[in-house]
Structure formats: structure tokens, C-alpha cells
Amino acid sequence: MSAPTRNEAPDTLPRLPHWESPPTDLKAAITELKPALRARIEASGRTVEEVFAVVERRIAEQVEEIEATAARGEAIWPVIDYAEIESGTVSADALAQLRRRGCLVVRGHFPREQALAWDAAIVEYVETNRFFENYRGPGDDFFGSVDSKPEIYPIYWSPAQMQARQSDRMATVQSFLNAQWRSESDGVRWFDPDRDSLYPDRIRRRPPGTNSGGLGSHLDPGTLDLWMTEGNQRAFHHLFDGTVEEYDPWDAAHRTSGPQYPGSTMCSAFRTFQGWTALSDMDHDQGVLHTVPIPEAMAYLMLRPLLSDVPDDDLCGVTTGQVFPALERWHALLLRAVSGIPDVRAGDSVWWHCDMIHSVAPVEDQQGWGNVMYIPAAPWCPRNEQYAAEVLAAFDTGSSPSDFPAEHYEVDWSGRFTRADLNQVGRRGMGLE
């Protein structure tokens, strides 16, 4: 197996093994790590069971509140108008709801006509460049295809996508969302909340009449590296040093340096929020996004593998090369709170805290289009600055970004966005100024 290193523990707590790349003997590494984590907790004078019980009680209260809200037919997802964000007039109650739920729909983020025009422009861009004639099937096994055409388009550099990424309206919402996090502590500025790194992602276009199996419940902030790398052990130290009551899912400390372990679903960037912008109207029952709207649920997910009913060499199904699963067997309490987005219209945007469990519901005979551009909030920080250099190289050549399958459809496409089209927001996001 890869040899672990040791980090310095605060005070007298036991030091933890950590691996800065995936261990070659995974089961042996997990079997070494879990007793060390338990010993770290127990050295604080508390048992694993006591610490987990604190988290479980807090999570259960929120689950029950969400269930009661749903039973009353009330909205679970917060909704804020873009105009309020732009003018700085979002109410204290709305801010509290955003932080409690960790997710948000921004109404009217873009004018409806703009979103529909972007949708039409994407169609023209891919058809002009004969994408469908040259489509080779899905480049990874995370997203499937629909009939003979893809549902997820491996397209990154269309004018529509880049115009949305570098727009002032996008930057305004990203800054607002980033501001919900603690970006400075202990004299360190972990990220710049007012500068985004323009993390490039794909497009989804799901046509009317689609039958889609959806996506199972999972989360994307990392996999094994959440327990095994030194940076993450520091980021989540309250969970393992007996101070679990102080854990704050909105604290960016130590989360903005090292990337995830390599894998088919990795993300090299630190995202405060994952997000997408609607390019069509979508009703809430048409195969839409669902989340477990409890940011603190990460504490449950991180501590659950340490309980005695989980095999010594298992982290509740988390492994390399796959998404972090949320499973009924281990996470039944959390999955009771799964909640879908409300109806959205073209130009609205949808956001969820980077640690949150999410899924996409299945749909049969979808009514209307289901089209989105995936655009997160990925503030400028050491981790994102490093990835920005790779993004810029891919942008200049029309290649697929390195986080995604190496499909490179756009290399010789006409009409691709170029450096000459970048505004100041775009140039800063690409690390050009």
C-alpha cells in the first residue's frame, strides 16, 4: 500500500495517517484510518457514539421540520428575486433560510428572453458544427444518453455558456452566495468572494417525451480524500477532536488548497455552491433536481462509517472513481428529507451547497424541455487558481477541460468563444489579469 504520512495533532490528540494520493491498498488504508479516527475522538474524553449522537439529534430535528413543512404543503427551497440580490435588500429572514437550507432558487436571474435566446444559440452552435452526426456516445458512465442524442452535451465553450459565465448578473449572484461562507479566519483569506474562476461545465438538453432514470442520491465535494488528506482532516477537525458542536459547514478553512483524489467524477475546483441556470421552463414533477437541504448533514456522513455496524474496511460505500453515495442502508435518516425544487422558468438559477446530497428524479414522457447550463460558484483561491491554468489551455484550444472525459468535440468548431470575446470578469476568471 502507499505509505501514509502523519500530521501534527493539536495538543495531545493522536495524529492521523493521511494519503495525498489514493492508497494502492484501499481496504488496508481504511482499516488503518478508522481506528486512528476513533482514537482521536476518544482522546478528547468522548466516545464515537456520543459524538455521533450529538450530530444525529441535530440532523433529526431538521429532518422532522422539513417533513412537517412538506406535509403542510409549504415551500422547502428558499426563493429570492435577483432584483433583491442586486440591490442588497434580501431580508434577514431570507438569509437565515438560505443558510439553514443550503439551497436557493434565484428568480429572474436572467431575463427570460435572454435565456431562451441562449438555448436557441446552443442548438445553432451544435448543429452548425455537426455535433449529432459526430457524437460518439457518453464519455463517462455517470450520465447516460437519451435515444440517439445525448442528454448531457459535452460542450464547454459556446458563446452562450461563456456569456453567462462572465456576465455581471452571474458575478453578482456568485458573490452573494460566496458571502454566506466564512472566507477568512486565523489571519488567512481562504478565497476571494468577489472573483469567480469560471469553472467550465456541460449542458443538459432533455427533450419533451423523454423517459429518464434520473440520478441517484450522491454528493460531489470529494470521496475518500475527505477522510484521508491532511487538508480535509483539518477542515473537518471538529468532527474528530471532540468539538463537534463547533462544526460549521460554512467555514472554508483548509478547503481551498488540495484537490480531490483523481477519479471519473472529481472536481479540481473548490465550489461554494453547485448550480445551474435554466434555459427552459421546468415543472417540479418533471425529473428535476432534489437535495437533502441540510448543509450540516456532512457531519453525519463523515462520522457514520466509524460506528460499529460498519465493516472495518468500509466507509459506507465510498471509494475511488465513483461518486460519494447516499444509501438507504447507512443514511436512511438523511434521505427522509429529500426535497425537490419548485417550478422554475427560463432565466431562473438553482443553487445548492457543495456538500449537500442531491439527485435527479426519474421522469416518464417529460412534458416540455428540461434544459440547463451548469455554472457553479467557484471563488478564486489557491486550488481554483491552479486549475484555471488548465482551463485556459483547454479554452484556447477548444478542448474538454481536464476534469471531464477527453472528448474534445469543439477543437475545430466554428463560432467558438475566444480570448477576444472575454470581458474583465472573464479575463479575471481565466487568470489573465
C-alpha positions as CSV (number, residue, x, y, z in Angstrom):
1,M,0.0,0.0,0.0
2,S,1.0,3.6,-0.4
3,A,2.8,4.8,2.8
4,P,0.7,7.3,4.8
5,T,2.3,10.3,6.4
6,R,1.4,11.8,9.7
7,N,0.1,15.2,10.5
8,E,0.7,17.2,13.7
9,A,-2.2,16.9,16.1
10,P,-3.2,19.8,18.2
11,D,-2.5,19.5,21.9
12,T,-2.2,15.8,22.9
13,L,-4.6,14.3,20.4
14,P,-3.4,11.3,18.4
15,R,-2.0,12.1,15.0
16,L,-3.9,10.8,11.9
17,P,-2.4,9.0,8.9
18,H,-3.1,10.7,5.6
19,W,-2.5,9.9,2.0
20,E,-2.1,12.8,-0.5
21,S,-2.9,10.4,-3.4
22,P,-5.2,7.4,-3.3
23,P,-3.7,4.5,-1.4
24,T,-2.9,1.5,-3.6
25,D,-4.3,-0.9,-1.0
26,L,-7.6,0.8,-0.2
27,K,-9.0,-1.7,2.3
28,A,-5.8,-1.7,4.3
29,A,-5.7,2.1,4.4
30,I,-9.3,2.3,5.6
31,T,-8.6,-0.4,8.2
32,E,-5.7,1.8,9.4
33,L,-7.5,5.1,9.3
34,K,-10.7,4.3,11.1
35,P,-9.1,3.2,14.4
36,A,-7.0,6.3,14.3
37,L,-10.1,8.5,13.9
38,R,-11.8,6.7,16.7
39,A,-8.8,7.1,18.9
40,R,-8.6,10.8,18.1
41,I,-12.3,11.2,19.2
42,E,-11.8,9.1,22.3
43,A,-8.7,11.1,23.4
44,S,-11.0,14.1,23.8
45,G,-12.9,12.3,26.5
46,R,-15.9,11.4,24.3
47,T,-16.8,8.2,22.6
48,V,-17.6,7.9,18.9
49,E,-21.2,7.0,19.8
50,E,-21.6,10.2,22.0
51,V,-20.3,12.4,19.2
52,F,-22.4,10.8,16.6
53,A,-25.5,11.1,18.9
54,V,-25.0,14.9,19.0
55,V,-25.0,15.1,15.2
56,E,-27.8,12.7,14.8
57,R,-30.1,14.7,17.2
58,R,-29.4,17.9,15.4
59,I,-30.0,16.4,12.0
60,A,-33.1,14.6,13.1
61,E,-34.6,17.9,14.3
62,Q,-34.1,19.4,10.8
63,V,-35.4,16.3,9.1
64,E,-38.6,16.4,11.1
65,E,-39.0,20.1,10.5
66,I,-38.6,19.5,6.7
67,E,-41.1,16.7,6.8
68,A,-43.6,18.8,8.7
69,T,-43.1,21.7,6.2
70,A,-43.7,19.3,3.3
71,A,-46.8,17.9,4.9
72,R,-48.3,21.4,5.2
73,G,-47.7,21.9,1.5
74,E,-45.3,24.7,2.2
75,A,-42.1,25.5,0.2
76,I,-38.9,24.0,1.4
77,W,-36.5,25.6,-1.1
78,P,-35.8,29.3,-0.4
79,V,-36.6,31.6,-3.4
80,I,-35.1,35.1,-3.8
81,D,-35.6,37.5,-6.6
82,Y,-32.5,38.6,-8.5
83,A,-33.5,42.2,-8.0
84,E,-33.2,41.9,-4.2
85,I,-29.7,40.4,-4.5
86,E,-28.6,43.1,-6.9
87,S,-30.0,45.9,-4.7
88,G,-28.7,44.4,-1.4
89,T,-32.2,44.2,0.0
90,V,-32.5,40.5,0.8
91,S,-34.3,40.2,4.1
92,A,-32.6,38.8,7.3
93,D,-35.3,36.0,7.3
94,A,-34.4,35.0,3.7
95,L,-30.7,34.9,4.5
96,A,-31.4,32.8,7.6
97,Q,-33.5,30.4,5.5
98,L,-30.7,30.2,2.8
99,R,-28.1,29.3,5.4
100,R,-30.4,26.8,7.1
101,R,-31.4,25.0,3.9
102,G,-28.2,25.5,2.0
103,C,-30.0,25.8,-1.3
104,L,-31.7,28.6,-3.4
105,V,-33.7,29.4,-6.5
106,V,-32.9,32.8,-7.9
107,R,-35.9,34.1,-9.7
108,G,-35.3,36.2,-12.8
109,H,-31.5,35.7,-12.6
110,F,-31.5,36.4,-16.3
111,P,-34.3,37.9,-18.4
112,R,-36.4,35.1,-19.8
113,E,-35.8,36.3,-23.4
114,Q,-32.0,36.1,-22.8
115,A,-32.2,32.5,-21.5
116,L,-34.4,31.4,-24.4
117,A,-32.0,33.1,-26.8
118,W,-29.1,31.3,-25.3
119,D,-30.9,28.0,-25.6
120,A,-31.6,28.6,-29.3
121,A,-28.0,29.7,-29.8
122,I,-26.7,26.4,-28.3
123,V,-28.8,24.5,-30.8
124,E,-27.4,26.5,-33.7
125,Y,-23.9,26.1,-32.4
126,V,-24.0,22.3,-32.1
127,E,-26.0,21.8,-35.4
128,T,-23.7,24.1,-37.4
129,N,-20.8,22.1,-36.2
130,R,-22.5,18.7,-37.0
131,F,-22.3,17.6,-33.4
132,F,-25.1,15.0,-33.7
133,E,-23.5,13.4,-36.8
134,N,-20.2,13.1,-34.9
135,Y,-21.5,12.2,-31.5
136,R,-19.6,9.1,-30.1
137,G,-21.8,8.3,-27.1
138,P,-21.3,9.3,-23.5
139,G,-17.7,9.8,-22.5
140,D,-18.3,8.6,-18.9
141,D,-20.8,6.3,-17.2
142,F,-22.2,8.9,-14.8
143,F,-24.6,10.4,-17.4
144,G,-26.4,8.2,-19.9
145,S,-27.8,9.2,-23.3
146,V,-31.4,9.5,-24.5
147,D,-32.3,7.7,-27.7
148,S,-29.8,8.6,-30.4
149,K,-29.0,12.0,-29.0
150,P,-27.2,12.9,-25.7
151,E,-28.9,14.4,-22.7
152,I,-25.7,15.8,-21.4
153,Y,-23.8,17.7,-24.1
154,P,-20.0,17.6,-23.6
155,I,-19.8,21.2,-24.8
156,Y,-18.0,23.9,-22.8
157,W,-17.0,26.9,-25.0
158,S,-20.2,28.0,-26.8
159,P,-20.8,31.8,-26.8
160,A,-24.0,31.2,-24.8
161,Q,-22.1,29.4,-21.9
162,M,-19.3,31.9,-21.8
163,Q,-21.6,34.9,-21.9
164,A,-23.5,33.5,-18.9
165,R,-20.3,32.7,-17.0
166,Q,-18.7,36.1,-17.4
167,S,-21.9,38.2,-17.1
168,D,-22.2,40.8,-14.3
169,R,-25.5,39.2,-13.3
170,M,-23.8,35.9,-12.7
171,A,-20.9,37.5,-10.8
172,T,-23.5,39.4,-8.6
173,V,-25.2,36.1,-7.6
174,Q,-21.9,34.2,-7.1
175,S,-20.6,37.0,-4.8
176,F,-23.9,36.9,-2.8
177,L,-23.6,33.2,-2.4
178,N,-19.9,33.2,-1.5
179,A,-20.6,35.8,1.2
180,Q,-22.7,33.2,3.1
181,W,-19.4,31.4,3.8
182,R,-16.6,32.4,6.2
183,S,-13.8,33.2,3.8
184,E,-11.3,34.5,6.3
185,S,-10.1,33.1,9.6
186,D,-6.9,32.9,11.7
187,G,-5.4,35.7,9.6
188,V,-5.9,33.7,6.3
189,R,-8.1,34.7,3.4
190,W,-9.2,31.3,2.1
191,F,-10.9,32.7,-1.0
192,D,-11.9,35.9,-2.7
193,P,-15.8,36.0,-2.6
194,D,-16.0,38.6,-5.4
195,R,-13.9,36.8,-8.0
196,D,-15.1,33.6,-9.7
197,S,-12.9,31.2,-11.5
198,L,-15.4,30.5,-14.3
199,Y,-15.4,26.7,-13.7
200,P,-16.5,25.2,-17.1
201,D,-19.1,22.5,-17.2
202,R,-21.5,21.0,-19.6
203,I,-25.1,21.5,-20.9
204,R,-28.2,19.4,-20.4
205,R,-30.9,19.4,-23.0
206,R,-33.7,16.9,-22.3
207,P,-36.4,16.9,-24.9
208,P,-40.2,16.5,-24.4
209,G,-41.3,12.9,-24.2
210,T,-38.1,11.8,-22.6
211,N,-38.0,8.8,-20.3
212,S,-35.1,9.2,-17.9
213,G,-34.0,7.1,-15.0
214,G,-32.6,10.2,-13.2
215,L,-29.5,10.2,-11.0
216,G,-29.3,8.5,-7.6
217,S,-28.6,10.4,-4.3
218,H,-24.9,11.4,-4.1
219,L,-22.6,14.3,-3.2
220,D,-19.6,15.8,-5.0
221,P,-17.2,17.5,-2.6
222,G,-14.8,14.5,-2.7
223,T,-14.7,10.8,-1.8
224,L,-12.0,9.1,0.2
225,D,-9.9,12.3,0.3
226,L,-12.5,13.8,2.6
227,W,-11.1,11.5,5.4
228,M,-7.6,10.8,4.0
229,T,-6.0,14.0,3.0
230,E,-4.3,16.4,5.5
231,G,-6.2,19.4,4.3
232,N,-9.6,17.8,4.7
233,Q,-8.6,16.3,8.1
234,R,-8.0,19.9,9.2
235,A,-11.2,21.2,7.5
236,F,-13.3,18.7,9.3
237,H,-11.3,18.6,12.6
238,H,-14.2,19.5,14.8
239,L,-15.8,16.1,13.9
240,F,-12.8,14.2,15.1
241,D,-11.4,16.2,18.0
242,G,-14.4,16.2,20.4
243,T,-15.7,19.6,19.5
244,V,-18.4,18.6,17.1
245,E,-20.8,21.3,18.3
246,E,-18.4,23.8,16.7
247,Y,-18.5,22.3,13.3
248,D,-19.6,24.9,10.7
249,P,-20.4,23.8,7.2
250,W,-20.0,27.4,6.0
251,D,-16.3,27.6,7.1
252,A,-13.9,27.5,4.2
253,A,-10.8,27.0,6.3
254,H,-8.4,24.4,4.8
255,R,-10.8,23.6,2.0
256,T,-9.3,25.7,-0.8
257,S,-5.9,24.1,-1.3
258,G,-5.6,20.4,-2.3
259,P,-7.8,19.0,-5.0
260,Q,-9.9,15.8,-4.8
261,Y,-8.4,12.4,-5.5
262,P,-8.3,11.7,-9.2
263,G,-11.4,9.9,-10.4
264,S,-14.0,9.9,-13.1
265,T,-16.2,12.3,-11.1
266,M,-13.6,14.5,-9.5
267,C,-13.7,18.3,-9.3
268,S,-10.4,20.1,-9.2
269,A,-12.1,23.3,-8.1
270,F,-13.5,24.4,-4.8
271,R,-17.1,25.3,-5.2
272,T,-19.1,27.1,-2.5
273,F,-22.3,26.2,-4.4
274,Q,-23.1,23.9,-7.3
275,G,-25.6,25.4,-9.7
276,W,-27.3,25.6,-13.0
277,T,-29.2,28.2,-15.0
278,A,-32.5,27.2,-16.6
279,L,-32.8,27.6,-20.3
280,S,-36.4,26.3,-20.4
281,D,-39.4,26.2,-18.1
282,M,-39.4,23.1,-15.9
283,D,-42.2,22.0,-13.5
284,H,-41.3,20.5,-10.2
285,D,-42.6,17.0,-11.2
286,Q,-40.7,16.7,-14.4
287,G,-37.5,14.9,-13.4
288,V,-35.9,17.8,-11.6
289,L,-33.2,18.3,-9.0
290,H,-33.7,17.2,-5.4
291,T,-31.5,17.8,-2.4
292,V,-31.3,16.9,1.2
293,P,-31.5,20.6,2.3
294,I,-29.3,20.3,5.4
295,P,-25.7,21.5,5.0
296,E,-24.7,20.0,8.4
297,A,-25.5,16.6,7.0
298,M,-21.9,16.2,6.1
299,A,-21.1,15.7,9.7
300,Y,-23.4,12.7,9.8
301,L,-21.9,11.4,6.5
302,M,-18.3,11.7,7.8
303,L,-18.9,10.1,11.2
304,R,-21.3,7.3,10.2
305,P,-18.5,5.0,9.0
306,L,-17.0,5.0,12.5
307,L,-19.9,3.2,14.1
308,S,-19.6,-0.4,15.0
309,D,-22.1,-1.8,12.5
310,V,-19.9,-0.7,9.5
311,P,-17.2,-3.1,8.4
312,D,-13.6,-2.1,9.4
313,D,-12.6,-1.7,5.7
314,D,-15.6,0.2,4.5
315,L,-16.6,3.9,4.5
316,C,-20.3,3.3,3.9
317,G,-19.7,2.6,0.2
318,V,-17.3,5.5,-0.6
319,T,-14.5,4.5,-2.9
320,T,-12.4,6.0,-5.7
321,G,-13.6,6.5,-9.3
322,Q,-17.3,6.8,-8.2
323,V,-19.5,9.4,-6.7
324,F,-20.0,9.6,-2.9
325,P,-23.2,7.6,-2.5
326,A,-26.0,8.4,-0.1
327,L,-27.5,5.0,0.7
328,E,-30.7,3.8,2.5
329,R,-28.6,1.2,4.4
330,W,-26.4,3.8,6.0
331,H,-28.1,7.2,5.6
332,A,-31.8,6.5,5.9
333,L,-32.4,9.4,8.3
334,L,-30.9,11.9,5.8
335,L,-32.9,10.5,2.8
336,R,-36.2,11.2,4.6
337,A,-35.5,14.9,3.9
338,V,-35.0,14.7,0.1
339,S,-36.8,17.7,-1.4
340,G,-37.3,18.8,-5.0
341,I,-37.0,22.3,-6.5
342,P,-40.2,24.3,-7.1
343,D,-41.3,25.1,-10.7
344,V,-38.6,27.1,-12.4
345,R,-38.7,29.3,-15.6
346,A,-36.1,30.1,-18.2
347,G,-33.7,32.5,-16.7
348,D,-34.0,31.3,-13.1
349,S,-31.0,29.7,-11.5
350,V,-30.7,26.9,-8.9
351,W,-28.0,26.5,-6.3
352,W,-27.0,24.1,-3.6
353,H,-24.2,24.0,-1.0
354,C,-21.3,22.0,-2.3
355,D,-21.5,19.4,0.5
356,M,-25.2,18.6,0.0
357,I,-26.7,15.3,-1.1
358,H,-28.5,15.7,-4.3
359,S,-30.2,13.6,-7.0
360,V,-32.3,14.0,-10.1
361,A,-35.8,12.4,-10.1
362,P,-36.8,10.0,-12.9
363,V,-39.4,11.0,-15.4
364,E,-41.6,9.3,-18.0
365,D,-42.9,11.2,-21.0
366,Q,-41.4,14.5,-19.9
367,Q,-43.6,17.5,-20.6
368,G,-41.7,20.3,-22.1
369,W,-37.9,20.7,-22.4
370,G,-35.5,20.4,-19.5
371,N,-32.5,22.5,-20.5
372,V,-29.8,23.9,-18.2
373,M,-26.3,25.3,-18.2
374,Y,-24.2,24.0,-15.3
375,I,-22.5,27.0,-13.7
376,P,-21.3,26.9,-10.1
377,A,-19.9,29.4,-7.7
378,A,-16.2,28.6,-7.6
379,P,-14.4,31.6,-6.0
380,W,-10.8,32.5,-6.6
381,C,-8.5,30.6,-4.2
382,P,-5.2,28.6,-4.5
383,R,-7.0,25.4,-5.7
384,N,-9.0,27.2,-8.3
385,E,-6.1,29.4,-9.5
386,Q,-4.1,26.2,-10.1
387,Y,-7.0,24.7,-12.1
388,A,-7.6,28.0,-14.0
389,A,-4.3,27.4,-15.9
390,E,-5.6,24.1,-17.2
391,V,-9.0,25.7,-18.0
392,L,-7.3,28.5,-20.0
393,A,-5.3,25.9,-22.1
394,A,-8.5,24.0,-22.8
395,F,-10.3,27.2,-23.7
396,D,-7.7,28.3,-26.1
397,T,-7.7,25.0,-28.0
398,G,-11.3,24.2,-27.7
399,S,-10.5,21.0,-25.7
400,S,-12.5,19.4,-23.0
401,P,-11.4,20.6,-19.6
402,S,-9.2,18.2,-17.7
403,D,-11.9,17.3,-15.1
404,F,-14.1,15.8,-17.8
405,P,-13.7,13.0,-20.4
406,A,-11.2,13.8,-23.1
407,E,-13.8,14.1,-25.9
408,H,-12.6,17.4,-27.4
409,Y,-15.5,18.0,-29.8
410,E,-15.0,21.7,-30.1
411,V,-11.4,21.8,-31.2
412,D,-12.2,22.7,-34.8
413,W,-15.6,24.2,-34.4
414,S,-16.6,27.5,-35.9
415,G,-18.2,30.2,-33.7
416,R,-16.4,29.1,-30.6
417,F,-15.8,31.8,-27.9
418,T,-12.3,33.2,-27.9
419,R,-10.0,35.3,-25.8
420,A,-11.0,38.4,-27.9
421,D,-14.6,37.9,-26.5
422,L,-13.6,37.9,-22.9
423,N,-14.7,40.9,-20.7
424,Q,-12.9,41.8,-17.5
425,V,-14.9,39.3,-15.5
426,G,-13.9,36.6,-17.9
427,R,-10.3,37.6,-18.0
428,R,-10.0,37.6,-14.2
429,G,-11.8,34.2,-14.1
430,M,-9.3,32.8,-16.5
431,G,-6.3,34.2,-14.6
432,L,-5.4,36.7,-17.3
433,E,-5.4,39.7,-15.0
